[in-house]
Amino acid sequence: MRFLIISLFVVLLPFSAMSQRFKSQFEIGVMGGGSYYIGDLNPNKHFVYSKPAFGAIVRYNMTTRWSWRFTATYGNVHGADSQSDDPFQLNRNLSFKSHILELAAGVEIDLFKYRINDMKYPISPYFFYEIAYFNMNPQGEYLGNPVDLQPLGTEGQGTALSDKNRYNLHQLSIPLGIGVKFNLAKRVAISVEYGIRKTFTDFLDDVSGNYVDHDQLRALNGPLAAELADPSLSGIGSSPAGLNRGNSANKDWYSFYGVMLTFKPFKRNICDMRGWR
């Protein structure tokens, strides 16, 4: 609840000094739904490993055909080789979970003319594209307790075993999505929306490149790093250095989807709507 209050404050702040025209075009809402990820531990199964997600949205409706949108969304993602039917993944035996905290801004395009609180234009499919900042923190599990994976450098990041530094937990993504919205009651509307996010990291799941030497990783980063880097069913640390641990050619993706309830907090002034088409 505290996150939602802070998020609403953040997305509302840029609009605090706007005029009566702003009041006629502004709407705010909340979202409830799910989140999941696509990557090395879940290459192609959409929706199957979803976790709950929630968020807030502000729309500033420029015309009946397009709007600026500002969103704050929080969810969780996870993946586990044990849930795969691929023999390589089953033996690899990796798993992770991470929160996703996202702040995004972009454009929403209505395919039909639409205006909240106006039954002349009550419904429209739409699509959106944004640019987003998100925070992640992939975690593994050891003896039933969560363990942050980024500091461990499970693929030798930050050591002589790799030419990569430890990855950043703060990243950018490009959300793209579709939805449909319709007026529900006076100054209240509902939207059903799905969006997928292209990221620029392959470490949302802490899996990207090749295995490094187990004994050297143990010496440099500690026994926990070595064990979580290679918990293979064939034997902990049994994977030879240089063997593919993940596919670095494909970046990770994540998705948010759900239902949004939006409302218009200010009454529409007809005079303010003359230029809104």
C-alpha positions as CSV (number, residue, x, y, z in Angstrom):
1,M,0.0,0.0,0.0
2,R,2.9,2.4,0.8
3,F,4.4,1.7,-2.7
4,L,1.0,2.5,-4.3
5,I,0.7,5.8,-2.4
6,I,4.2,6.8,-3.4
7,S,3.7,5.8,-7.0
8,L,0.5,7.9,-7.2
9,F,2.4,10.9,-5.8
10,V,5.2,10.4,-8.3
11,V,3.0,10.1,-11.4
12,L,0.8,13.0,-10.3
13,L,3.6,15.5,-9.4
14,P,4.3,16.7,-13.0
15,F,0.7,17.8,-13.3
16,S,0.3,19.8,-10.1
17,A,0.5,23.2,-11.7
18,M,-1.6,22.7,-14.8
19,S,-4.8,24.6,-15.7
20,Q,-8.5,23.9,-16.0
21,R,-7.8,22.5,-19.4
22,F,-5.7,19.9,-17.7
23,K,-8.6,19.0,-15.4
24,S,-10.8,18.2,-18.4
25,Q,-8.3,15.8,-19.9
26,F,-6.8,14.1,-16.9
27,E,-7.6,10.7,-15.5
28,I,-6.0,8.4,-12.9
29,G,-6.3,4.7,-12.1
30,V,-5.0,1.6,-10.5
31,M,-4.1,-1.8,-12.0
32,G,-4.2,-5.4,-10.8
33,G,-3.0,-8.4,-12.7
34,G,0.1,-10.5,-13.2
35,S,3.7,-10.6,-14.3
36,Y,6.1,-13.1,-15.8
37,Y,9.4,-13.3,-17.7
38,I,10.8,-14.9,-20.8
39,G,14.5,-15.9,-20.8
40,D,17.0,-18.7,-20.3
41,L,14.9,-20.4,-17.6
42,N,11.6,-19.9,-19.4
43,P,12.3,-19.6,-23.1
44,N,8.7,-19.6,-24.5
45,K,5.9,-20.2,-22.0
46,H,3.8,-17.1,-21.7
47,F,1.5,-16.5,-18.7
48,V,2.3,-20.0,-17.2
49,Y,4.6,-18.8,-14.4
50,S,2.7,-15.6,-13.6
51,K,2.9,-13.8,-10.3
52,P,0.6,-11.1,-8.9
53,A,1.3,-7.5,-10.0
54,F,-0.3,-4.1,-9.3
55,G,0.3,-0.5,-10.2
56,A,-1.0,3.0,-11.0
57,I,-1.6,5.0,-14.2
58,V,-2.1,8.6,-15.1
59,R,-3.4,9.5,-18.6
60,Y,-3.4,13.0,-20.0
61,N,-5.8,12.8,-23.0
62,M,-4.5,15.1,-25.8
63,T,-7.3,14.2,-28.2
64,T,-10.0,11.5,-28.6
65,R,-7.3,9.5,-30.4
66,W,-4.1,9.7,-28.3
67,S,-2.9,10.3,-24.8
68,W,0.3,10.6,-22.8
69,R,0.5,7.9,-20.1
70,F,2.6,7.6,-17.0
71,T,2.7,4.3,-15.1
72,A,4.2,2.8,-12.0
73,T,4.1,-1.0,-11.7
74,Y,5.3,-3.6,-9.3
75,G,5.4,-7.4,-9.8
76,N,7.5,-10.5,-9.4
77,V,8.9,-12.9,-11.9
78,H,10.5,-16.3,-11.5
79,G,11.9,-19.3,-13.4
80,A,13.1,-22.8,-12.6
81,D,14.7,-25.4,-14.7
82,S,12.9,-28.1,-12.7
83,Q,9.7,-27.0,-14.4
84,S,11.0,-27.6,-17.9
85,D,10.7,-30.7,-20.0
86,D,14.1,-30.1,-21.7
87,P,16.8,-32.5,-20.5
88,F,19.5,-29.9,-20.6
89,Q,17.5,-27.5,-18.4
90,L,16.5,-30.3,-16.0
91,N,20.1,-31.2,-15.4
92,R,21.2,-27.6,-15.2
93,N,18.8,-27.1,-12.3
94,L,19.0,-23.4,-12.0
95,S,16.3,-21.2,-10.6
96,F,15.7,-17.5,-9.7
97,K,13.1,-15.0,-8.6
98,S,13.1,-11.3,-8.7
99,H,10.9,-8.3,-8.1
100,I,10.3,-5.8,-10.9
101,L,9.7,-2.1,-10.0
102,E,9.0,-0.1,-13.1
103,L,8.4,3.5,-13.8
104,A,7.4,4.3,-17.4
105,A,6.2,7.1,-19.7
106,G,4.9,7.0,-23.2
107,V,2.1,7.4,-25.7
108,E,-1.3,5.6,-26.0
109,I,-3.0,5.5,-29.4
110,D,-6.8,4.8,-29.6
111,L,-8.0,3.0,-32.7
112,F,-11.4,4.5,-32.3
113,K,-12.4,7.9,-31.0
114,Y,-12.7,7.6,-27.2
115,R,-13.4,9.9,-24.3
116,I,-14.0,9.0,-20.7
117,N,-17.4,10.2,-19.4
118,D,-18.8,10.5,-23.0
119,M,-21.1,7.8,-24.3
120,K,-20.6,9.3,-27.8
121,Y,-17.1,7.7,-27.8
122,P,-17.5,4.9,-25.1
123,I,-15.0,2.2,-26.2
124,S,-11.8,1.7,-28.1
125,P,-9.0,-0.8,-28.6
126,Y,-5.6,0.8,-28.2
127,F,-1.9,0.2,-28.3
128,F,0.9,1.9,-26.4
129,Y,4.7,2.2,-26.4
130,E,6.8,3.7,-23.6
131,I,10.3,3.9,-22.3
132,A,10.8,2.6,-18.7
133,Y,13.2,2.4,-15.9
134,F,13.1,-0.7,-13.8
135,N,14.8,-2.2,-10.8
136,M,15.4,-5.9,-10.4
137,N,17.2,-8.1,-7.9
138,P,17.6,-11.8,-9.0
139,Q,17.7,-14.2,-6.1
140,G,18.5,-17.9,-5.7
141,E,17.8,-20.1,-2.8
142,Y,20.2,-21.8,-0.4
143,L,19.0,-24.0,2.5
144,G,15.5,-22.5,2.1
145,N,16.7,-18.9,2.3
146,P,16.8,-16.3,-0.5
147,V,20.2,-15.2,-1.7
148,D,21.0,-12.2,-3.8
149,L,22.8,-13.5,-6.9
150,Q,24.3,-10.3,-8.4
151,P,27.0,-9.9,-5.7
152,L,28.1,-13.5,-6.1
153,G,29.2,-13.1,-9.7
154,T,28.0,-16.6,-10.6
155,E,29.6,-16.4,-14.1
156,G,32.8,-14.8,-12.8
157,Q,31.7,-11.2,-13.4
158,G,34.1,-8.8,-11.8
159,T,36.9,-11.3,-11.6
160,A,39.7,-12.6,-13.9
161,L,37.4,-15.4,-14.9
162,S,35.3,-13.0,-17.0
163,D,35.6,-9.9,-19.1
164,K,32.3,-8.7,-17.7
165,N,31.6,-6.5,-14.7
166,R,28.8,-7.3,-12.3
167,Y,25.5,-6.4,-14.0
168,N,23.5,-3.3,-13.0
169,L,20.3,-3.9,-11.0
170,H,18.9,-0.7,-12.5
171,Q,17.9,-1.0,-16.2
172,L,15.9,0.5,-19.1
173,S,13.2,-1.3,-21.0
174,I,10.8,-0.6,-23.9
175,P,7.2,-1.5,-23.0
176,L,4.9,-2.3,-26.0
177,G,1.3,-3.4,-25.5
178,I,-2.3,-3.5,-26.5
179,G,-5.6,-3.2,-24.7
180,V,-9.2,-2.2,-24.8
181,K,-11.0,0.4,-22.7
182,F,-14.6,1.3,-22.2
183,N,-16.7,3.6,-20.1
184,L,-18.2,1.8,-17.1
185,A,-20.1,4.5,-15.3
186,K,-20.1,8.3,-14.9
187,R,-16.4,9.4,-15.0
188,V,-15.3,5.8,-14.6
189,A,-13.7,3.5,-17.2
190,I,-12.2,0.0,-17.2
191,S,-9.3,-1.3,-19.4
192,V,-7.9,-4.7,-20.1
193,E,-4.3,-4.5,-21.0
194,Y,-1.3,-6.7,-22.0
195,G,2.3,-5.3,-22.4
196,I,5.6,-7.0,-23.0
197,R,9.0,-5.3,-22.2
198,K,12.1,-5.5,-24.3
199,T,15.1,-5.2,-22.0
200,F,18.8,-4.6,-22.7
201,T,20.1,-7.1,-20.1
202,D,20.4,-10.8,-20.2
203,F,20.8,-11.1,-16.4
204,L,17.2,-10.7,-15.2
205,D,17.5,-14.4,-14.3
206,D,21.3,-14.2,-13.5
207,V,21.9,-16.6,-16.5
208,S,23.7,-15.4,-19.7
209,G,27.0,-16.8,-20.8
210,N,29.3,-19.8,-20.0
211,Y,30.2,-21.8,-16.9
212,V,33.6,-20.8,-15.4
213,D,35.9,-23.1,-13.5
214,H,34.2,-24.2,-10.3
215,D,37.3,-24.4,-8.1
216,Q,38.6,-21.0,-9.2
217,L,35.1,-19.4,-8.7
218,R,35.0,-20.9,-5.3
219,A,38.4,-19.5,-4.4
220,L,37.6,-16.0,-5.8
221,N,33.9,-15.5,-4.9
222,G,33.4,-18.1,-2.2
223,P,31.7,-21.5,-1.9
224,L,28.1,-20.1,-2.1
225,A,28.8,-18.5,-5.5
226,A,30.3,-21.7,-6.8
227,E,27.4,-23.9,-5.6
228,L,24.7,-21.6,-6.9
229,A,26.5,-21.2,-10.2
230,D,26.3,-24.9,-11.0
231,P,23.9,-26.9,-8.9
232,S,23.6,-29.5,-11.7
233,L,21.8,-32.8,-11.0
234,S,24.8,-34.6,-12.4
235,G,26.9,-33.2,-9.5
236,I,27.5,-29.7,-8.1
237,G,30.3,-28.1,-10.1
238,S,30.3,-30.9,-12.7
239,S,29.8,-28.6,-15.7
240,P,33.1,-27.9,-17.5
241,A,34.4,-24.3,-17.9
242,G,33.3,-22.9,-21.2
243,L,30.1,-24.9,-21.5
244,N,27.0,-22.8,-22.3
245,R,25.2,-21.9,-19.1
246,G,22.8,-19.6,-21.0
247,N,22.3,-18.0,-24.3
248,S,23.9,-14.5,-24.3
249,A,22.5,-13.7,-27.8
250,N,19.0,-13.3,-26.5
251,K,18.1,-10.6,-24.0
252,D,15.5,-11.2,-21.3
253,W,11.9,-10.0,-21.5
254,Y,9.2,-9.4,-18.9
255,S,5.4,-8.7,-19.1
256,F,2.7,-7.0,-17.1
257,Y,-1.0,-7.6,-17.8
258,G,-4.2,-7.0,-16.0
259,V,-7.3,-4.9,-15.5
260,M,-7.1,-1.1,-14.9
261,L,-9.9,0.9,-13.3
262,T,-9.5,4.6,-14.1
263,F,-11.6,7.6,-13.2
264,K,-11.8,11.3,-14.0
265,P,-11.4,13.2,-10.7
266,F,-12.6,16.5,-12.1
267,K,-15.9,17.3,-13.7
268,R,-15.7,18.1,-17.4
269,N,-16.3,21.7,-18.4
270,I,-17.8,21.8,-21.9
271,C,-15.9,25.0,-22.7
272,D,-12.6,23.3,-22.0
273,M,-13.5,20.5,-24.5
274,R,-13.9,22.6,-27.6
275,G,-10.3,22.0,-28.8
276,W,-10.3,18.3,-27.8
277,R,-11.0,16.1,-30.9
